[in-house]
Structures are given as structure tokens and as C-alpha cells.
Amino acid sequence: MAARVRTTARERASVAGRVVLAAGGGYGVAALATALLSLTLPMARSEAVASATLLSFAVMAGIVVLVFSTRTFLRALLTVGGTALVLGALLWLAMRGSTP
């Protein structure tokens, strides 16, 4: 007979946190990457926006894989947060030179 495996509240909370981080953090990082690439890709503005939007799907999928492949939830949180911070800073720098 197979042994029953009991999940603890801590394990359930970790999985729930990873789901929220993957969805929210993935969306946030993908949005920042899309905005940054839209401004910095060396092509016509409409083509840059379309290309950046298509690439954002791969970015979000990559964040989801990263969140669920890291050893701890804290490491996943720090990685996603650091990525968002770097992309946000780069976007801020890119927007300083752009005109509306």
C-alpha cells in the first residue's frame, strides 16, 4: 500500500505564493520588458511594439519556469524583484531620452 504523504501548511503556502509570484511577477516583468524593448529596438516604432509584445510571452513563460524551479520561495522572490528593479531602472533611463 502506498504511503500517504501529508502536506503541511507551510508547503501549501509556498506553492500558493509561487503561483501568485509567477502570475503577478511574470506579468510585471513582461510589461517592463515590453515597454523597454518598445523604446530601444532599432526598427520602426510599430514593428518594435509588435516585436516586444511577442517577446513578452516568452519573458513571462521564463519567469514562471524560474519561479517554480528555484529552491526556495525567497530566492524566487528576490530574483523576480531584482529583475523588475533592473528593468524599471533601464526603462527610466530610456524614457529620459525619449520624447512623448
C-alpha positions as a Markdown table, in Angstrom:
| # | Residue | x | y | z |
|---|---|---|---|---|
| 1 | Met | 0.0 | 0.0 | 0.0 |
| 2 | Ala | 1.4 | 3.4 | -0.9 |
| 3 | Ala | 2.3 | 5.7 | 2.0 |
| 4 | Arg | 0.2 | 8.7 | 2.3 |
| 5 | Val | 2.1 | 11.9 | 2.1 |
| 6 | Arg | 0.8 | 14.7 | 4.2 |
| 7 | Thr | 1.4 | 18.3 | 3.1 |
| 8 | Thr | 2.0 | 20.9 | 5.7 |
| 9 | Ala | 0.5 | 24.3 | 5.8 |
| 10 | Arg | 3.9 | 25.8 | 5.1 |
| 11 | Glu | 4.3 | 23.7 | 1.9 |
| 12 | Arg | 0.8 | 24.8 | 0.7 |
| 13 | Ala | 1.6 | 28.4 | 1.4 |
| 14 | Ser | 4.9 | 28.1 | -0.5 |
| 15 | Val | 3.1 | 26.7 | -3.6 |
| 16 | Ala | 0.3 | 29.4 | -3.3 |
| 17 | Gly | 3.0 | 32.1 | -3.0 |
| 18 | Arg | 4.8 | 30.8 | -6.0 |
| 19 | Val | 1.6 | 30.8 | -8.1 |
| 20 | Val | 0.9 | 34.4 | -7.1 |
| 21 | Leu | 4.5 | 35.4 | -7.8 |
| 22 | Ala | 4.6 | 33.6 | -11.1 |
| 23 | Ala | 1.4 | 35.3 | -12.3 |
| 24 | Gly | 1.9 | 38.8 | -10.9 |
| 25 | Gly | 5.7 | 38.9 | -11.1 |
| 26 | Gly | 5.7 | 37.4 | -14.5 |
| 27 | Tyr | 3.1 | 39.9 | -15.8 |
| 28 | Gly | 5.0 | 42.8 | -14.2 |
| 29 | Val | 8.4 | 41.8 | -15.6 |
| 30 | Ala | 6.9 | 41.1 | -19.0 |
| 31 | Ala | 5.3 | 44.5 | -19.0 |
| 32 | Leu | 8.5 | 46.2 | -18.1 |
| 33 | Ala | 10.4 | 44.3 | -20.7 |
| 34 | Thr | 7.8 | 45.1 | -23.4 |
| 35 | Ala | 8.0 | 48.8 | -22.6 |
| 36 | Leu | 11.8 | 48.8 | -22.6 |
| 37 | Leu | 12.1 | 46.9 | -25.8 |
| 38 | Ser | 9.4 | 49.0 | -27.5 |
| 39 | Leu | 11.7 | 52.1 | -26.9 |
| 40 | Thr | 15.0 | 50.5 | -27.6 |
| 41 | Leu | 14.6 | 48.1 | -30.5 |
| 42 | Pro | 16.2 | 49.6 | -33.6 |
| 43 | Met | 13.3 | 49.4 | -36.0 |
| 44 | Ala | 10.1 | 51.4 | -36.8 |
| 45 | Arg | 8.0 | 52.1 | -33.7 |
| 46 | Ser | 5.1 | 49.9 | -34.8 |
| 47 | Glu | 7.4 | 47.0 | -35.6 |
| 48 | Ala | 9.2 | 47.5 | -32.3 |
| 49 | Val | 6.0 | 47.4 | -30.3 |
| 50 | Ala | 4.8 | 44.3 | -32.1 |
| 51 | Ser | 8.1 | 42.5 | -31.7 |
| 52 | Ala | 8.3 | 43.5 | -28.0 |
| 53 | Thr | 4.8 | 42.3 | -27.4 |
| 54 | Leu | 5.6 | 38.9 | -29.0 |
| 55 | Leu | 8.8 | 38.6 | -26.9 |
| 56 | Ser | 6.9 | 39.4 | -23.7 |
| 57 | Phe | 5.1 | 36.0 | -23.9 |
| 58 | Ala | 8.5 | 34.2 | -23.8 |
| 59 | Val | 9.6 | 36.5 | -20.9 |
| 60 | Met | 6.5 | 35.6 | -18.9 |
| 61 | Ala | 7.0 | 31.9 | -19.5 |
| 62 | Gly | 10.6 | 32.2 | -18.5 |
| 63 | Ile | 9.6 | 33.9 | -15.2 |
| 64 | Val | 7.1 | 31.2 | -14.5 |
| 65 | Val | 9.7 | 28.5 | -15.1 |
| 66 | Leu | 12.2 | 30.4 | -12.9 |
| 67 | Val | 9.8 | 30.8 | -10.0 |
| 68 | Phe | 8.9 | 27.1 | -9.9 |
| 69 | Ser | 12.5 | 25.9 | -10.5 |
| 70 | Thr | 14.2 | 27.8 | -7.7 |
| 71 | Arg | 14.9 | 26.0 | -4.4 |
| 72 | Thr | 13.2 | 28.5 | -2.1 |
| 73 | Phe | 10.4 | 30.9 | -2.4 |
| 74 | Leu | 12.5 | 33.7 | -1.0 |
| 75 | Arg | 15.2 | 33.2 | -3.7 |
| 76 | Ala | 12.4 | 33.3 | -6.4 |
| 77 | Leu | 11.0 | 36.5 | -4.9 |
| 78 | Leu | 14.4 | 38.2 | -4.8 |
| 79 | Thr | 15.2 | 37.1 | -8.4 |
| 80 | Val | 11.9 | 38.4 | -9.8 |
| 81 | Gly | 12.1 | 41.6 | -7.7 |
| 82 | Gly | 15.7 | 42.2 | -8.8 |
| 83 | Thr | 14.8 | 41.6 | -12.4 |
| 84 | Ala | 11.9 | 44.1 | -12.2 |
| 85 | Leu | 14.1 | 46.6 | -10.5 |
| 86 | Val | 16.8 | 46.4 | -13.2 |
| 87 | Leu | 14.2 | 46.6 | -16.0 |
| 88 | Gly | 12.5 | 49.5 | -14.3 |
| 89 | Ala | 15.8 | 51.4 | -14.0 |
| 90 | Leu | 16.7 | 50.8 | -17.6 |
| 91 | Leu | 13.2 | 51.9 | -18.7 |
| 92 | Trp | 13.5 | 55.0 | -16.6 |
| 93 | Leu | 16.8 | 55.8 | -18.3 |
| 94 | Ala | 15.4 | 55.0 | -21.8 |
| 95 | Met | 12.4 | 57.3 | -21.2 |
| 96 | Arg | 14.6 | 60.2 | -20.1 |
| 97 | Gly | 15.9 | 60.4 | -23.7 |
| 98 | Ser | 12.6 | 59.8 | -25.5 |
| 99 | Thr | 10.1 | 62.4 | -26.4 |
| 100 | Pro | 6.3 | 61.8 | -26.0 |
